[in-house]
Amino acid sequence: MRALVDAFYDGLEASPAGTAILSMHTRSREEMCDRLTLFLCGWLGGPRLYGEKYGAISIPGAHAPFPIGVAERDTWLGCMQMAIEAQPWAAQFKDYLIKALSVPAGRVTKYSLSTTS
């Protein structure tokens, strides 16, 4: 998980849109990486390490203060997709993971995902 998270944050740092997302955080990169790594471990069915170290988390609640719109969601998912593709995992797991991560990413998006004519 840590290799995935490091690749993800490398992608955010390399992207102008990603740096805007990073600017929303007040924590160091090391702490952000630790938090996401521990969260993903538990979220994917492993030990609940995030809760042991940082306490309970509500993904929508934790992201509520931030101006996360469709563009930010898509940038986050795009960087995560690149990070996932860089991992030595089976294609089926990679597909599963990006689809699964799209759900909470959509839940923290503040603006309507639908378009009107």
N, CA, C and O atoms as CSV, one atom per row, in Angstrom:
chain,resi,resn,atom,element,x,y,z
A,1,MET,N,N,0.820,-1.198,0.000
A,1,MET,CA,C,0.000,0.000,0.000
A,1,MET,C,C,0.859,1.256,0.000
A,1,MET,O,O,0.520,2.250,-0.642
A,2,ARG,N,N,1.971,1.207,0.721
A,2,ARG,CA,C,2.797,2.414,0.800
A,2,ARG,C,C,3.371,2.767,-0.572
A,2,ARG,O,O,3.471,3.949,-0.901
A,3,ALA,N,N,3.750,1.776,-1.377
A,3,ALA,CA,C,4.256,2.065,-2.722
A,3,ALA,C,C,3.181,2.740,-3.564
A,3,ALA,O,O,3.472,3.663,-4.324
A,4,LEU,N,N,1.940,2.280,-3.431
A,4,LEU,CA,C,0.823,2.909,-4.138
A,4,LEU,C,C,0.664,4.354,-3.698
A,4,LEU,O,O,0.560,5.252,-4.533
A,5,VAL,N,N,0.646,4.578,-2.412
A,5,VAL,CA,C,0.429,5.920,-1.867
A,5,VAL,C,C,1.572,6.858,-2.254
A,5,VAL,O,O,1.328,8.014,-2.600
A,6,ASP,N,N,2.809,6.377,-2.201
A,6,ASP,CA,C,3.931,7.219,-2.617
A,6,ASP,C,C,3.819,7.599,-4.091
A,6,ASP,O,O,4.059,8.751,-4.454
A,7,ALA,N,N,3.457,6.640,-4.939
A,7,ALA,CA,C,3.279,6.930,-6.367
A,7,ALA,C,C,2.135,7.912,-6.588
A,7,ALA,O,O,2.211,8.775,-7.461
A,8,PHE,N,N,1.084,7.778,-5.802
A,8,PHE,CA,C,-0.059,8.680,-5.893
A,8,PHE,C,C,0.354,10.113,-5.560
A,8,PHE,O,O,0.043,11.042,-6.305
A,9,TYR,N,N,1.050,10.288,-4.447
A,9,TYR,CA,C,1.473,11.639,-4.059
A,9,TYR,C,C,2.521,12.204,-5.009
A,9,TYR,O,O,2.563,13.415,-5.225
A,10,ASP,N,N,3.374,11.345,-5.584
A,10,ASP,CA,C,4.303,11.808,-6.615
A,10,ASP,C,C,3.523,12.377,-7.802
A,10,ASP,O,O,3.887,13.416,-8.353
A,11,GLY,N,N,2.447,11.685,-8.189
A,11,GLY,CA,C,1.599,12.162,-9.283
A,11,GLY,C,C,0.918,13.475,-8.970
A,11,GLY,O,O,0.855,14.361,-9.822
A,12,LEU,N,N,0.409,13.612,-7.759
A,12,LEU,CA,C,-0.208,14.879,-7.365
A,12,LEU,C,C,0.800,16.022,-7.421
A,12,LEU,O,O,0.493,17.113,-7.902
A,13,GLU,N,N,2.006,15.758,-6.923
A,13,GLU,CA,C,3.030,16.804,-6.911
A,13,GLU,C,C,3.481,17.196,-8.313
A,13,GLU,O,O,3.921,18.326,-8.524
A,14,ALA,N,N,3.378,16.288,-9.264
A,14,ALA,CA,C,3.811,16.560,-10.640
A,14,ALA,C,C,2.736,17.254,-11.472
A,14,ALA,O,O,3.010,17.705,-12.584
A,15,SER,N,N,1.544,17.341,-10.955
A,15,SER,CA,C,0.408,17.894,-11.698
A,15,SER,C,C,0.008,19.252,-11.138
A,15,SER,O,O,-0.169,19.384,-9.927
A,16,PRO,N,N,-0.139,20.276,-11.999
A,16,PRO,CA,C,-0.615,21.577,-11.492
A,16,PRO,C,C,-1.955,21.460,-10.753
A,16,PRO,O,O,-2.149,22.087,-9.711
A,17,ALA,N,N,-2.861,20.669,-11.288
A,17,ALA,CA,C,-4.143,20.480,-10.610
A,17,ALA,C,C,-3.945,19.702,-9.313
A,17,ALA,O,O,-4.661,19.924,-8.336
A,18,GLY,N,N,-2.988,18.805,-9.304
A,18,GLY,CA,C,-2.696,18.034,-8.104
A,18,GLY,C,C,-2.111,18.883,-6.995
A,18,GLY,O,O,-2.406,18.669,-5.819
A,19,THR,N,N,-1.282,19.845,-7.366
A,19,THR,CA,C,-0.711,20.713,-6.333
A,19,THR,C,C,-1.794,21.565,-5.678
A,19,THR,O,O,-1.676,21.932,-4.509
A,20,ALA,N,N,-2.845,21.877,-6.426
A,20,ALA,CA,C,-3.974,22.602,-5.825
A,20,ALA,C,C,-4.656,21.731,-4.764
A,20,ALA,O,O,-5.075,22.230,-3.719
A,21,ILE,N,N,-4.761,20.446,-5.036
A,21,ILE,CA,C,-5.344,19.525,-4.062
A,21,ILE,C,C,-4.429,19.428,-2.840
A,21,ILE,O,O,-4.899,19.464,-1.702
A,22,LEU,N,N,-3.138,19.305,-3.077
A,22,LEU,CA,C,-2.195,19.211,-1.968
A,22,LEU,C,C,-2.220,20.452,-1.091
A,22,LEU,O,O,-1.998,20.365,0.116
A,23,SER,N,N,-2.488,21.599,-1.689
A,23,SER,CA,C,-2.510,22.840,-0.910
A,23,SER,C,C,-3.664,22.881,0.082
A,23,SER,O,O,-3.660,23.710,0.992
A,24,MET,N,N,-4.641,22.013,-0.072
A,24,MET,CA,C,-5.754,21.940,0.874
A,24,MET,C,C,-5.322,21.296,2.195
A,24,MET,O,O,-5.990,21.463,3.215
A,25,HIS,N,N,-4.217,20.568,2.178
A,25,HIS,CA,C,-3.764,19.836,3.357
A,25,HIS,C,C,-2.827,20.681,4.203
A,25,HIS,O,O,-2.015,21.447,3.685
A,26,THR,N,N,-2.953,20.531,5.495
A,26,THR,CA,C,-2.059,21.240,6.410
A,26,THR,C,C,-1.003,20.295,6.986
A,26,THR,O,O,-0.071,20.736,7.659
A,27,ARG,N,N,-1.149,19.020,6.723
A,27,ARG,CA,C,-0.205,18.038,7.246
A,27,ARG,C,C,0.981,17.874,6.301
A,27,ARG,O,O,0.909,18.252,5.132
A,28,SER,N,N,2.065,17.312,6.814
A,28,SER,CA,C,3.236,17.025,5.991
A,28,SER,C,C,2.907,15.884,5.028
A,28,SER,O,O,1.967,15.119,5.245
A,29,ARG,N,N,3.695,15.789,3.966
A,29,ARG,CA,C,3.502,14.678,3.034
A,29,ARG,C,C,3.646,13.353,3.764
A,29,ARG,O,O,2.869,12.429,3.522
A,30,GLU,N,N,4.614,13.246,4.641
A,30,GLU,CA,C,4.829,11.993,5.367
A,30,GLU,C,C,3.576,11.593,6.147
A,30,GLU,O,O,3.180,10.428,6.124
A,31,GLU,N,N,2.957,12.541,6.830
A,31,GLU,CA,C,1.750,12.204,7.583
A,31,GLU,C,C,0.592,11.878,6.645
A,31,GLU,O,O,-0.173,10.949,6.907
A,32,MET,N,N,0.457,12.629,5.560
A,32,MET,CA,C,-0.618,12.325,4.601
A,32,MET,C,C,-0.439,10.925,4.036
A,32,MET,O,O,-1.410,10.178,3.909
A,33,CYS,N,N,0.805,10.558,3.693
A,33,CYS,CA,C,1.074,9.223,3.161
A,33,CYS,C,C,0.765,8.151,4.200
A,33,CYS,O,O,0.175,7.119,3.882
A,34,ASP,N,N,1.164,8.400,5.432
A,34,ASP,CA,C,0.898,7.438,6.498
A,34,ASP,C,C,-0.599,7.245,6.687
A,34,ASP,O,O,-1.079,6.115,6.784
A,35,ARG,N,N,-1.328,8.337,6.738
A,35,ARG,CA,C,-2.774,8.255,6.946
A,35,ARG,C,C,-3.466,7.500,5.808
A,35,ARG,O,O,-4.307,6.635,6.054
A,36,LEU,N,N,-3.110,7.829,4.568
A,36,LEU,CA,C,-3.763,7.158,3.441
A,36,LEU,C,C,-3.372,5.688,3.380
A,36,LEU,O,O,-4.213,4.839,3.086
A,37,THR,N,N,-2.122,5.379,3.651
A,37,THR,CA,C,-1.682,3.978,3.652
A,37,THR,C,C,-2.455,3.165,4.688
A,37,THR,O,O,-2.981,2.095,4.383
A,38,LEU,N,N,-2.518,3.680,5.910
A,38,LEU,CA,C,-3.219,2.957,6.971
A,38,LEU,C,C,-4.708,2.849,6.685
A,38,LEU,O,O,-5.323,1.815,6.944
A,39,PHE,N,N,-5.291,3.927,6.146
A,39,PHE,CA,C,-6.702,3.887,5.802
A,39,PHE,C,C,-6.973,2.818,4.752
A,39,PHE,O,O,-7.886,2.008,4.908
A,40,LEU,N,N,-6.185,2.815,3.685
A,40,LEU,CA,C,-6.411,1.852,2.605
A,40,LEU,C,C,-6.245,0.418,3.070
A,40,LEU,O,O,-6.967,-0.468,2.614
A,41,CYS,N,N,-5.304,0.179,3.971
A,41,CYS,CA,C,-5.133,-1.178,4.511
A,41,CYS,C,C,-6.435,-1.684,5.137
A,41,CYS,O,O,-6.875,-2.797,4.849
A,42,GLY,N,N,-7.036,-0.877,5.979
A,42,GLY,CA,C,-8.287,-1.276,6.617
A,42,GLY,C,C,-9.450,-1.287,5.662
A,42,GLY,O,O,-10.295,-2.180,5.723
A,43,TRP,N,N,-9.511,-0.310,4.780
A,43,TRP,CA,C,-10.608,-0.186,3.820
A,43,TRP,C,C,-10.656,-1.382,2.880
A,43,TRP,O,O,-11.728,-1.777,2.423
A,44,LEU,N,N,-9.497,-1.953,2.596
A,44,LEU,CA,C,-9.426,-3.116,1.711
A,44,LEU,C,C,-9.536,-4.439,2.457
A,44,LEU,O,O,-9.306,-5.501,1.878
A,45,GLY,N,N,-9.888,-4.381,3.741
A,45,GLY,CA,C,-10.147,-5.605,4.491
A,45,GLY,C,C,-9.041,-6.058,5.414
A,45,GLY,O,O,-9.172,-7.081,6.086
A,46,GLY,N,N,-7.955,-5.311,5.457
A,46,GLY,CA,C,-6.860,-5.664,6.356
A,46,GLY,C,C,-7.103,-5.096,7.744
A,46,GLY,O,O,-8.213,-4.676,8.070
A,47,PRO,N,N,-6.065,-5.088,8.547
A,47,PRO,CA,C,-6.212,-4.569,9.915
A,47,PRO,C,C,-6.601,-3.093,9.911
A,47,PRO,O,O,-6.193,-2.337,9.028
A,48,ARG,N,N,-7.370,-2.701,10.878
A,48,ARG,CA,C,-7.866,-1.317,11.018
A,48,ARG,C,C,-6.797,-0.424,11.652
A,48,ARG,O,O,-6.992,0.135,12.731
A,49,LEU,N,N,-5.680,-0.305,10.965
A,49,LEU,CA,C,-4.531,0.429,11.496
A,49,LEU,C,C,-4.789,1.922,11.620
A,49,LEU,O,O,-4.273,2.563,12.536
A,50,TYR,N,N,-5.579,2.485,10.712
A,50,TYR,CA,C,-5.856,3.920,10.774
A,50,TYR,C,C,-6.538,4.262,12.099
A,50,TYR,O,O,-6.117,5.174,12.811
A,51,GLY,N,N,-7.580,3.529,12.410
A,51,GLY,CA,C,-8.321,3.785,13.645
A,51,GLY,C,C,-7.470,3.612,14.889
A,51,GLY,O,O,-7.622,4.355,15.859
A,52,GLU,N,N,-6.579,2.638,14.865
A,52,GLU,CA,C,-5.698,2.415,16.008
A,52,GLU,C,C,-4.769,3.601,16.247
A,52,GLU,O,O,-4.478,3.956,17.389
A,53,LYS,N,N,-4.310,4.208,15.154
A,53,LYS,CA,C,-3.343,5.297,15.283
A,53,LYS,C,C,-3.997,6.671,15.336
A,53,LYS,O,O,-3.579,7.526,16.117
A,54,TYR,N,N,-5.029,6.894,14.503
A,54,TYR,CA,C,-5.597,8.233,14.359
A,54,TYR,C,C,-7.036,8.362,14.850
A,54,TYR,O,O,-7.548,9.477,14.956
A,55,GLY,N,N,-7.688,7.265,15.146
A,55,GLY,CA,C,-9.080,7.317,15.566
A,55,GLY,C,C,-10.013,7.102,14.384
A,55,GLY,O,O,-9.574,6.910,13.250
A,56,ALA,N,N,-11.295,7.139,14.671
A,56,ALA,CA,C,-12.311,6.899,13.645
A,56,ALA,C,C,-12.300,8.010,12.601
A,56,ALA,O,O,-11.918,9.147,12.881
A,57,ILE,N,N,-12.730,7.652,11.389
A,57,ILE,CA,C,-12.795,8.646,10.319
A,57,ILE,C,C,-14.082,8.459,9.524
A,57,ILE,O,O,-14.533,7.340,9.280
A,58,SER,N,N,-14.643,9.568,9.138
A,58,SER,CA,C,-15.743,9.603,8.184
A,58,SER,C,C,-15.174,10.298,6.953
A,58,SER,O,O,-14.808,11.472,7.019
A,59,ILE,N,N,-15.096,9.594,5.844
A,59,ILE,CA,C,-14.504,10.185,4.644
A,59,ILE,C,C,-15.232,11.470,4.240
A,59,ILE,O,O,-14.573,12.490,4.039
A,60,PRO,N,N,-16.567,11.463,4.113
A,60,PRO,CA,C,-17.226,12.730,3.766
A,60,PRO,C,C,-16.998,13.819,4.811
A,60,PRO,O,O,-16.774,14.978,4.462
A,61,GLY,N,N,-17.054,13.454,6.079
A,61,GLY,CA,C,-16.864,14.440,7.136
A,61,GLY,C,C,-15.460,15.024,7.148
A,61,GLY,O,O,-15.282,16.226,7.345
A,62,ALA,N,N,-14.469,14.176,6.937
A,62,ALA,CA,C,-13.082,14.650,6.940
A,62,ALA,C,C,-12.797,15.592,5.778
A,62,ALA,O,O,-11.922,16.452,5.874
A,63,HIS,N,N,-13.532,15.432,4.685
A,63,HIS,CA,C,-13.297,16.250,3.498
A,63,HIS,C,C,-14.289,17.405,3.350
A,63,HIS,O,O,-14.179,18.209,2.424
A,64,ALA,N,N,-15.244,17.484,4.254
A,64,ALA,CA,C,-16.284,18.521,4.159
A,64,ALA,C,C,-15.747,19.952,4.107
A,64,ALA,O,O,-16.328,20.776,3.400
A,65,PRO,N,N,-14.671,20.288,4.818
A,65,PRO,CA,C,-14.208,21.683,4.787
A,65,PRO,C,C,-13.555,22.104,3.464
A,65,PRO,O,O,-13.310,23.291,3.248
A,66,PHE,N,N,-13.275,21.150,2.590
A,66,PHE,CA,C,-12.502,21.452,1.389
A,66,PHE,C,C,-13.388,21.662,0.164
A,66,PHE,O,O,-14.423,21.010,0.028
A,67,PRO,N,N,-12.985,22.570,-0.728
A,67,PRO,CA,C,-13.754,22.831,-1.955
A,67,PRO,C,C,-13.464,21.772,-3.026
A,67,PRO,O,O,-12.750,22.030,-3.994
A,68,ILE,N,N,-14.024,20.593,-2.834
A,68,ILE,CA,C,-13.779,19.480,-3.746
A,68,ILE,C,C,-14.918,19.415,-4.759
A,68,ILE,O,O,-16.045,19.041,-4.436
A,69,GLY,N,N,-14.594,19.785,-5.977
A,69,GLY,CA,C,-15.558,19.724,-7.063
A,69,GLY,C,C,-15.225,18.576,-8.003
A,69,GLY,O,O,-14.375,17.736,-7.705
A,70,VAL,N,N,-15.899,18.555,-9.127
A,70,VAL,CA,C,-15.705,17.501,-10.116
A,70,VAL,C,C,-14.256,17.496,-10.615
A,70,VAL,O,O,-13.669,16.426,-10.776
A,71,ALA,N,N,-13.677,18.660,-10.860
A,71,ALA,CA,C,-12.300,18.731,-11.366
A,71,ALA,C,C,-11.316,18.137,-10.359
A,71,ALA,O,O,-10.408,17.397,-10.738
A,72,GLU,N,N,-11.495,18.458,-9.086
A,72,GLU,CA,C,-10.611,17.924,-8.050
A,72,GLU,C,C,-10.790,16.411,-7.919
A,72,GLU,O,O,-9.818,15.667,-7.787
A,73,ARG,N,N,-12.030,15.977,-7.958
A,73,ARG,CA,C,-12.295,14.532,-7.907
A,73,ARG,C,C,-11.610,13.824,-9.065
A,73,ARG,O,O,-10.956,12.799,-8.871
A,74,ASP,N,N,-11.756,14.364,-10.264
A,74,ASP,CA,C,-11.173,13.726,-11.443
A,74,ASP,C,C,-9.649,13.743,-11.408
A,74,ASP,O,O,-9.009,12.785,-11.842
A,75,THR,N,N,-9.068,14.818,-10.898
A,75,THR,CA,C,-7.612,14.875,-10.754
A,75,THR,C,C,-7.148,13.828,-9.753
A,75,THR,O,O,-6.184,13.107,-10.010
A,76,TRP,N,N,-7.823,13.741,-8.621
A,76,TRP,CA,C,-7.476,12.755,-7.596
A,76,TRP,C,C,-7.545,11.344,-8.176
A,76,TRP,O,O,-6.619,10.549,-8.015
A,77,LEU,N,N,-8.651,11.046,-8.850
A,77,LEU,CA,C,-8.813,9.707,-9.424
A,77,LEU,C,C,-7.800,9.442,-10.531
A,77,LEU,O,O,-7.306,8.322,-10.662
A,78,GLY,N,N,-7.485,10.460,-11.330
A,78,GLY,CA,C,-6.497,10.287,-12.393
A,78,GLY,C,C,-5.111,9.972,-11.835
A,78,GLY,O,O,-4.413,9.095,-12.344
A,79,CYS,N,N,-4.723,10.684,-10.795
A,79,CYS,CA,C,-3.429,10.407,-10.151
A,79,CYS,C,C,-3.432,9.035,-9.489
A,79,CYS,O,O,-2.426,8.327,-9.517
A,80,MET,N,N,-4.550,8.663,-8.900
A,80,MET,CA,C,-4.644,7.344,-8.287
A,80,MET,C,C,-4.607,6.258,-9.359
A,80,MET,O,O,-3.981,5.216,-9.159
A,81,GLN,N,N,-5.263,6.487,-10.483
A,81,GLN,CA,C,-5.235,5.511,-11.581
A,81,GLN,C,C,-3.801,5.281,-12.055
A,81,GLN,O,O,-3.388,4.139,-12.259
A,82,MET,N,N,-3.043,6.362,-12.229
A,82,MET,CA,C,-1.642,6.213,-12.652
A,82,MET,C,C,-0.828,5.464,-11.605
A,82,MET,O,O,0.010,4.629,-11.945
A,83,ALA,N,N,-1.072,5.761,-10.342
A,83,ALA,CA,C,-0.352,5.076,-9.265
A,83,ALA,C,C,-0.701,3.588,-9.231
A,83,ALA,O,O,0.172,2.744,-9.026
A,84,ILE,N,N,-1.965,3.278,-9.431
A,84,ILE,CA,C,-2.401,1.880,-9.450
A,84,ILE,C,C,-1.753,1.147,-10.620
A,84,ILE,O,O,-1.267,0.026,-10.465
A,85,GLU,N,N,-1.749,1.778,-11.779
A,85,GLU,CA,C,-1.165,1.145,-12.961
A,85,GLU,C,C,0.319,0.849,-12.778
A,85,GLU,O,O,0.839,-0.081,-13.395
A,86,ALA,N,N,1.003,1.614,-11.951
A,86,ALA,CA,C,2.439,1.423,-11.721
A,86,ALA,C,C,2.739,0.260,-10.773
A,86,ALA,O,O,3.897,-0.120,-10.603
A,87,GLN,N,N,1.702,-0.301,-10.160
A,87,GLN,CA,C,1.911,-1.375,-9.183
A,87,GLN,C,C,1.943,-2.739,-9.877
A,87,GLN,O,O,1.332,-2.913,-10.931
A,88,PRO,N,N,2.651,-3.699,-9.291
A,88,PRO,CA,C,2.769,-5.031,-9.893
A,88,PRO,C,C,1.605,-5.956,-9.522
A,88,PRO,O,O,1.808,-7.107,-9.133
A,89,TRP,N,N,0.405,-5.438,-9.648
A,89,TRP,CA,C,-0.778,-6.195,-9.253
A,89,TRP,C,C,-1.504,-6.734,-10.478
A,89,TRP,O,O,-1.286,-6.272,-11.598
A,90,ALA,N,N,-2.352,-7.697,-10.253
A,90,ALA,CA,C,-3.162,-8.261,-11.331
A,90,ALA,C,C,-4.102,-7.201,-11.884
A,90,ALA,O,O,-4.608,-6.358,-11.143
A,91,ALA,N,N,-4.328,-7.248,-13.178
A,91,ALA,CA,C,-5.195,-6.269,-13.842
A,91,ALA,C,C,-6.588,-6.259,-13.221
A,91,ALA,O,O,-7.197,-5.197,-13.093
A,92,GLN,N,N,-7.090,-7.406,-12.840
A,92,GLN,CA,C,-8.421,-7.490,-12.238
A,92,GLN,C,C,-8.477,-6.705,-10.920
A,92,GLN,O,O,-9.455,-6.005,-10.656
A,93,PHE,N,N,-7.442,-6.820,-10.106
A,93,PHE,CA,C,-7.416,-6.067,-8.852
A,93,PHE,C,C,-7.294,-4.574,-9.126
A,93,PHE,O,O,-7.949,-3.771,-8.462
A,94,LYS,N,N,-6.469,-4.193,-10.089
A,94,LYS,CA,C,-6.320,-2.780,-10.440
A,94,LYS,C,C,-7.662,-2.189,-10.863
A,94,LYS,O,O,-8.028,-1.096,-10.432
A,95,ASP,N,N,-8.398,-2.921,-11.713
A,95,ASP,CA,C,-9.718,-2.445,-12.146
A,95,ASP,C,C,-10.668,-2.318,-10.961
A,95,ASP,O,O,-11.385,-1.326,-10.830
A,96,TYR,N,N,-10.665,-3.331,-10.103
A,96,TYR,CA,C,-11.517,-3.298,-8.915
A,96,TYR,C,C,-11.196,-2.081,-8.054
A,96,TYR,O,O,-12.097,-1.366,-7.616
A,97,LEU,N,N,-9.908,-1.853,-7.815
A,97,LEU,CA,C,-9.498,-0.805,-6.886
A,97,LEU,C,C,-9.906,0.579,-7.373
A,97,LEU,O,O,-10.432,1.367,-6.587
A,98,ILE,N,N,-9.682,0.895,-8.635
A,98,ILE,CA,C,-10.048,2.236,-9.105
A,98,ILE,C,C,-11.567,2.413,-9.107
A,98,ILE,O,O,-12.060,3.502,-8.812
A,99,LYS,N,N,-12.301,1.373,-9.430
A,99,LYS,CA,C,-13.763,1.471,-9.374
A,99,LYS,C,C,-14.225,1.657,-7.929
A,99,LYS,O,O,-15.113,2.464,-7.654
A,100,ALA,N,N,-13.627,0.918,-7.023
A,100,ALA,CA,C,-14.020,1.029,-5.614
A,100,ALA,C,C,-13.673,2.412,-5.063
A,100,ALA,O,O,-14.461,2.987,-4.312
A,101,LEU,N,N,-12.520,2.950,-5.419
A,101,LEU,CA,C,-12.126,4.276,-4.940
A,101,LEU,C,C,-12.970,5.393,-5.531
A,101,LEU,O,O,-13.052,6.481,-4.961
A,102,SER,N,N,-13.591,5.133,-6.662
A,102,SER,CA,C,-14.462,6.138,-7.284
A,102,SER,C,C,-15.685,6.435,-6.425
A,102,SER,O,O,-16.234,7.535,-6.493
A,103,VAL,N,N,-16.115,5.479,-5.626
A,103,VAL,CA,C,-17.301,5.665,-4.782
A,103,VAL,C,C,-17.053,6.725,-3.703
A,103,VAL,O,O,-17.788,7.711,-3.656
A,104,PRO,N,N,-16.045,6.561,-2.834
A,104,PRO,CA,C,-15.832,7.613,-1.841
A,104,PRO,C,C,-15.395,8.932,-2.477
A,104,PRO,O,O,-15.703,10.003,-1.955
A,105,ALA,N,N,-14.681,8.861,-3.599
A,105,ALA,CA,C,-14.285,10.105,-4.283
A,105,ALA,C,C,-15.526,10.879,-4.720
A,105,ALA,O,O,-15.552,12.107,-4.644
A,106,GLY,N,N,-16.532,10.179,-5.169
A,106,GLY,CA,C,-17.785,10.832,-5.542
A,106,GLY,C,C,-18.533,11.386,-4.339
A,106,GLY,O,O,-19.208,12.411,-4.438
A,107,ARG,N,N,-18.412,10.716,-3.214
A,107,ARG,CA,C,-19.130,11.149,-2.005
A,107,ARG,C,C,-18.588,12.429,-1.405
A,107,ARG,O,O,-19.305,13.116,-0.678
A,108,VAL,N,N,-17.346,12.768,-1.690
A,108,VAL,CA,C,-16.785,14.005,-1.143
A,108,VAL,C,C,-16.880,15.166,-2.133
A,108,VAL,O,O,-16.499,16.292,-1.813
A,109,THR,N,N,-17.385,14.891,-3.325
A,109,THR,CA,C,-17.527,15.933,-4.341
A,109,THR,C,C,-18.699,16.822,-3.975
A,109,THR,O,O,-19.802,16.337,-3.724
A,110,LYS,N,N,-18.458,18.125,-3.945
A,110,LYS,CA,C,-19.456,19.079,-3.469
A,110,LYS,C,C,-20.462,19.518,-4.528
A,110,LYS,O,O,-21.521,20.047,-4.192
A,111,TYR,N,N,-20.149,19.308,-5.778
A,111,TYR,CA,C,-20.983,19.832,-6.850
A,111,TYR,C,C,-21.664,18.693,-7.582
A,111,TYR,O,O,-21.165,17.568,-7.600
A,112,SER,N,N,-22.790,18.983,-8.177
A,112,SER,CA,C,-23.567,17.980,-8.884
A,112,SER,C,C,-22.732,17.336,-9.982
A,112,SER,O,O,-22.008,18.011,-10.713
A,113,LEU,N,N,-22.847,16.037,-10.079
A,113,LEU,CA,C,-22.144,15.306,-11.123
A,113,LEU,C,C,-22.968,15.222,-12.391
A,113,LEU,O,O,-22.471,14.772,-13.423
A,114,SER,N,N,-24.207,15.643,-12.331
A,114,SER,CA,C,-25.057,15.563,-13.521
A,114,SER,C,C,-24.973,16.867,-14.295
A,114,SER,O,O,-24.640,17.919,-13.747
A,115,THR,N,N,-25.277,16.774,-15.560
A,115,THR,CA,C,-25.298,17.961,-16.403
A,115,THR,C,C,-26.740,18.236,-16.813
A,115,THR,O,O,-27.555,17.321,-16.930
A,116,THR,N,N,-27.024,19.470,-17.020
A,116,THR,CA,C,-28.366,19.830,-17.459
A,116,THR,C,C,-28.265,20.542,-18.790
A,116,THR,O,O,-27.257,21.181,-19.094
A,117,SER,N,N,-29.313,20.429,-19.578
A,117,SER,CA,C,-29.325,21.080,-20.881
A,117,SER,C,C,-30.134,22.345,-20.826
A,117,SER,O,O,-30.263,23.040,-21.834
